[in-house]
Amino acid sequence: MILGIETSCDECSASVVTHIPGQDRVRVLSLATFSQTEIHKPFGGVVPEVASRNHLETINLMIQTALDDAKVKPKQLECIAVTNRPGLVGALLVGLSAGKALAYACNKPLVPVHHLEGHAVSVFLTDQSDSQPEGSSEAENLEYPLLLAIVSGGHTNLYRVEKSPQFWTPDFLKSSLVGRSRDDAAGEAFDKTAKKLGFPYPGGIWIDKSSKGGKVDAFHFPRALGQKSILDFSFSGLKTAVSLKVDELKSSGQLKEKIPDLCASIQEAIVDALLNKIYLAVQKYECRSLVIVGGVAANSRLRFRLASEWQRQGLARPPVFPQMEYCTDNAAMIAAAGAFRFRQGNFLEPLKMLSLNALASAEV
């Protein structure tokens, strides 16, 4: 049994999972998460100092709740996994310090986990109560090589994956990277355009909801880096185009009535940009399967488009997504990534972990 701790941004989360060596499936015994969405909503985004202070107030409760729900004592844990990069340094330090203290006190190994690696393994999470949970069979029968797309509020990256996570090398996130955003991530594009429209934070879900009934071709917004030789993304031009269009509609008094069309068109531009590069990468690297993880993986338009288009892109099977509760930041995915690394022997003993630090950078 492994305890995972996640405090990289505005979710304070702890989870206990079990993992059988040699298997990809990781069973979630408990997951306790405190979301700071309501706290940051008045500011239109995450305030780092506010986030880290709230983590200090909630981290002990989340850890204790996760242990109690799993009916596990700290001494029964095999190891503790904690996010140490990338993220808000102040927020990361809260979770990292708690993980180090608990591991040291209980004489348990500590596994530092890269937040993106947590997202990468989130498709292998299953619930304790489900004998055949939605998505589990698909994840267990993935065909390699596969294309992994991490699409979240902070990152939009593409990876060519040749093996299951139990065989990933320590530099997996660097060696398998084939495409990335050159500026904002897709999730940031959703949130920042939503803010311009007057929606509360986080804005991506409001764009999704408000797009229902709107016309996806009502407004044309740019899809940057259209060259087939480039697998990178760029969303800065989209934000500028949306801002100009919103100002134009405001001045003419048409903004309110055009909200559904605007949201549908913005969403379509982002989804188009994502799928154009995803499909190019699938074909270029002859991928057999496609995995989409991260907060944007919950977007309804992205899922609809993939469900109707995957067969035309040479994929051997439908795209695989995490269960909805594991798309956004959570400690279960951190515990799962820690489980795979622990089985490989990549962990720190109590005395060596004291010098481990939190890092804002995603670079491996």
C-alpha positions in Angstrom: 0.0 0.0 0.0 1.3 3.4 -1.0 0.3 6.9 0.2 0.4 9.7 -2.4 0.4 13.4 -1.7 -0.3 16.1 -4.3 -0.1 19.9 -3.6 1.4 21.3 -6.8 -1.2 24.0 -7.4 -4.7 24.5 -5.9 -5.8 21.0 -5.0 -4.6 19.5 -1.6 -4.9 15.8 -2.1 -3.9 12.5 -0.4 -4.6 9.0 -1.5 -3.9 5.4 -0.6 -3.5 2.8 -3.5 -2.5 -0.8 -3.8 -0.4 -2.2 -6.6 0.6 -5.8 -7.5 4.1 -6.0 -9.0 4.1 -6.8 -12.7 0.6 -5.3 -13.3 -0.4 -2.0 -14.8 -3.6 -1.6 -12.9 -3.4 0.4 -9.7 -6.4 0.1 -7.3 -7.5 3.2 -5.4 -8.4 2.5 -1.7 -9.1 6.2 -0.8 -8.9 9.7 -2.2 -9.3 12.8 -0.2 -9.1 16.2 -2.0 -9.7 19.7 -1.0 -10.2 22.0 -4.0 -9.4 25.7 -3.6 -11.6 26.7 -6.6 -13.9 28.8 -4.5 -11.0 30.5 -2.7 -9.4 31.7 -5.9 -12.5 32.4 -7.9 -12.7 36.1 -6.8 -9.2 36.6 -8.2 -9.9 35.0 -11.6 -7.0 32.6 -11.1 -4.7 30.9 -8.6 -2.9 33.2 -6.2 0.3 31.3 -5.2 0.6 32.6 -1.6 -3.1 31.9 -0.9 -2.7 28.4 -2.3 0.3 27.5 -0.2 -1.3 28.9 3.0 -4.4 26.9 2.4 -2.4 23.7 1.8 -0.9 24.3 5.3 -4.3 24.4 6.8 -5.7 21.3 5.0 -2.8 18.9 4.4 -2.9 17.0 7.7 -6.7 16.5 7.4 -6.4 15.2 3.9 -3.7 12.7 4.8 -5.6 11.5 7.9 -8.8 11.2 5.9 -7.1 9.2 3.2 -5.6 6.8 5.8 -8.8 6.5 7.7 -10.9 5.8 4.6 -8.5 3.1 3.5 -8.4 1.7 7.0 -4.6 1.9 7.0 -2.1 2.9 9.6 1.1 4.8 8.6 3.2 1.8 9.7 1.4 -0.4 7.2 2.4 1.7 4.2 5.2 0.4 1.9 6.3 3.8 0.9 5.1 7.4 0.5 5.0 9.2 -2.9 4.8 13.0 -3.2 4.9 15.5 -6.0 8.1 17.5 -6.0 7.9 19.1 -9.4 6.7 21.0 -11.4 4.3 23.5 -9.8 4.1 26.5 -7.5 7.1 26.1 -5.2 5.3 27.3 -2.1 2.5 24.9 -2.6 4.8 22.0 -3.5 6.9 22.5 -0.4 3.8 22.0 1.8 3.1 18.5 0.5 6.8 17.6 0.2 7.5 18.6 3.8 4.5 16.6 5.0 5.6 13.6 3.0 9.2 13.8 4.2 8.2 14.2 7.8 5.8 11.2 7.7 8.3 9.0 5.8 11.1 9.9 8.3 8.9 9.4 11.4 7.6 6.0 10.1 11.0 4.9 8.6 9.4 4.5 5.1 11.0 5.1 1.7 10.0 8.3 -0.1 9.3 8.5 -3.9 9.6 11.9 -5.5 7.1 12.1 -8.4 7.0 14.3 -11.4 3.4 15.8 -11.6 3.2 15.0 -15.4 4.2 11.4 -14.8 1.2 11.2 -12.4 -1.1 12.4 -15.2 0.5 9.9 -17.6 -0.4 6.9 -15.4 -3.9 8.1 -14.4 -5.5 5.8 -17.0 -4.4 2.8 -15.0 -6.3 3.8 -11.9 -9.3 1.8 -10.8 -11.7 2.1 -7.9 -11.8 -0.4 -5.1 -15.5 -0.9 -5.4 -15.5 -1.7 -9.1 -14.7 -5.1 -10.3 -14.6 -3.9 -13.9 -14.6 -0.1 -13.8 -15.2 2.0 -16.8 -11.9 2.3 -18.8 -9.9 -0.3 -17.0 -10.1 -3.0 -19.7 -9.1 -0.5 -22.3 -6.1 0.7 -20.3 -5.0 -2.9 -19.6 -5.1 -3.8 -23.3 -3.4 -0.8 -24.8 -1.3 -1.5 -27.9 2.2 -0.1 -28.1 3.6 2.1 -29.4 1.0 4.6 -28.2 0.6 8.3 -28.3 0.2 9.9 -24.9 -1.3 13.5 -24.9 -1.1 15.3 -21.5 -3.6 18.2 -21.9 -4.0 20.3 -18.8 -4.1 23.8 -17.4 -0.4 24.0 -17.3 0.9 21.6 -20.0 0.1 20.4 -23.5 2.6 17.7 -24.4 2.7 14.7 -26.7 4.8 11.6 -26.0 5.5 8.5 -28.0 5.3 5.6 -25.5 6.8 2.2 -26.3 6.3 0.3 -23.1 3.9 0.1 -20.1 4.8 2.3 -17.1 6.5 -0.4 -15.1 9.3 -0.2 -17.7 9.6 3.5 -18.0 13.1 4.9 -17.7 13.9 7.7 -15.2 14.1 10.2 -18.1 10.9 9.0 -19.7 9.3 12.4 -19.9 12.3 13.8 -21.8 13.2 10.9 -24.0 9.7 10.3 -25.3 8.6 13.9 -25.8 7.6 14.6 -29.4 5.5 17.8 -29.2 4.7 20.6 -26.7 3.0 24.0 -26.4 5.4 26.9 -27.1 3.4 29.3 -25.0 0.1 28.8 -23.1 -1.3 25.3 -22.5 -4.7 24.3 -23.9 -6.2 24.6 -20.4 -4.9 28.1 -20.1 -6.4 29.1 -23.4 -9.8 27.9 -22.1 -9.4 29.7 -18.8 -8.1 33.0 -20.2 -10.7 33.3 -23.0 -13.4 32.4 -20.5 -12.2 35.2 -18.2 -12.4 37.6 -21.1 -16.1 36.5 -21.6 -16.8 37.2 -17.9 -17.0 33.5 -16.7 -15.7 32.6 -13.2 -12.5 30.6 -12.6 -11.9 27.9 -13.7 -13.3 28.9 -17.1 -12.8 25.7 -19.2 -15.9 24.0 -17.8 -18.0 27.2 -18.5 -16.8 27.4 -22.1 -17.8 23.7 -22.5 -21.3 24.2 -20.9 -22.0 27.5 -22.7 -21.1 26.1 -26.1 -24.2 23.8 -26.1 -26.4 25.0 -28.9 -23.8 27.3 -30.4 -22.4 27.1 -33.9 -18.8 25.9 -34.1 -18.2 27.9 -37.3 -19.9 31.1 -36.2 -16.5 32.8 -35.7 -13.2 31.9 -37.2 -10.3 31.8 -34.7 -6.7 30.9 -35.6 -5.2 27.5 -35.4 -1.5 28.3 -35.1 1.5 26.2 -36.4 -0.5 24.5 -39.1 2.7 23.1 -40.7 2.6 19.3 -40.9 6.3 19.1 -40.0 5.7 20.7 -36.6 4.1 18.8 -33.7 4.1 21.8 -31.3 1.2 23.9 -30.2 0.6 27.7 -29.8 -2.5 29.3 -28.3 -1.4 32.9 -27.8 -2.8 34.0 -31.2 -6.2 32.5 -30.3 -6.3 34.5 -27.1 -5.6 37.8 -28.9 -8.2 37.0 -31.6 -10.9 36.2 -29.0 -10.1 39.4 -27.0 -10.5 41.6 -30.1 -13.7 39.8 -31.1 -15.2 40.2 -27.6 -14.4 43.9 -27.5 -16.0 44.3 -30.9 -19.2 42.5 -29.8 -19.3 44.5 -26.6 -19.1 47.8 -28.4 -22.0 46.8 -30.7 -24.1 45.4 -27.8 -24.2 41.9 -29.3 -22.0 40.0 -26.8 -24.7 38.4 -24.6 -26.6 36.9 -27.5 -23.4 35.6 -29.2 -22.0 33.8 -26.1 -23.1 30.3 -27.2 -21.6 30.8 -30.7 -18.4 32.4 -29.3 -17.9 29.5 -26.8 -18.6 26.9 -29.5 -16.1 28.6 -31.9 -13.4 29.0 -29.2 -13.8 25.4 -28.1 -13.7 24.2 -31.7 -10.5 26.2 -32.4 -8.7 24.7 -29.3 -9.9 21.1 -30.1 -9.0 21.5 -33.7 -5.5 22.6 -32.8 -5.1 19.7 -30.4 -6.4 17.0 -32.8 -4.5 18.3 -35.8 -1.2 17.6 -34.0 -2.4 14.5 -32.2 -3.4 12.9 -35.5 -0.1 14.0 -37.2 1.9 12.4 -34.4 -0.2 9.2 -34.5 0.6 8.8 -38.2 4.2 9.9 -38.0 5.1 7.6 -35.2 2.8 4.7 -36.3 1.0 4.6 -32.9 -1.5 1.9 -32.3 -3.3 3.5 -29.4 -4.1 7.0 -28.1 -4.3 8.1 -24.5 -5.6 11.5 -23.4 -5.0 12.6 -19.8 -5.2 15.9 -17.8 -8.0 18.3 -17.0 -8.9 19.0 -20.7 -9.4 15.3 -21.2 -12.8 15.9 -19.6 -13.9 18.3 -22.4 -17.1 17.0 -24.0 -16.2 18.3 -27.5 -12.8 16.7 -27.5 -14.3 13.4 -26.5 -17.0 13.6 -29.1 -14.6 14.4 -31.9 -12.3 11.6 -30.9 -15.1 9.1 -30.6 -16.2 9.8 -34.2 -12.8 10.2 -35.8 -10.4 7.7 -34.3 -11.0 4.9 -36.9 -10.0 7.2 -39.8 -6.7 8.0 -38.1 -5.2 4.5 -38.3 -5.7 3.7 -34.6 -6.3 0.0 -33.6 -8.7 0.9 -30.9 -10.7 3.8 -29.4 -8.9 6.5 -27.5 -8.5 5.9 -23.7 -9.3 8.5 -21.1 -8.9 8.4 -17.3 -12.1 8.2 -15.3 -13.5 11.7 -14.8 -12.4 12.1 -11.2 -8.8 11.3 -12.2 -8.5 13.8 -15.0 -7.9 16.8 -12.7 -5.0 17.0 -10.2 -5.3 14.2 -7.6 -3.1 12.2 -5.3 -4.2 8.8 -6.6 -2.2 9.4 -9.8 0.8 10.5 -7.8 0.6 7.3 -5.7 0.3 5.2 -8.8 3.4 6.8 -10.4 5.2 6.3 -7.1 4.2 2.6 -7.1 5.8 2.0 -10.5 9.0 3.9 -9.5 9.1 2.1 -6.2 9.0 -1.3 -7.9 11.9 -0.2 -10.0 13.9 0.7 -7.0 13.8 4.5 -7.6 13.1 5.8 -4.1 14.9 7.6 -1.3 15.7 6.1 2.1 14.8 8.2 5.2 18.2 9.9 5.7 18.8 10.6 2.0 15.4 12.2 1.4 16.0 15.2 3.7 17.8 17.1 1.0 15.0 16.6 -1.6 13.7 20.0 -2.7 10.6 21.3 -4.6 11.2 22.5 -8.1 9.0 24.8 -10.2 10.5 23.6 -13.5 9.0 20.7 -15.5 12.4 19.9 -17.0 13.7 16.4 -16.2 
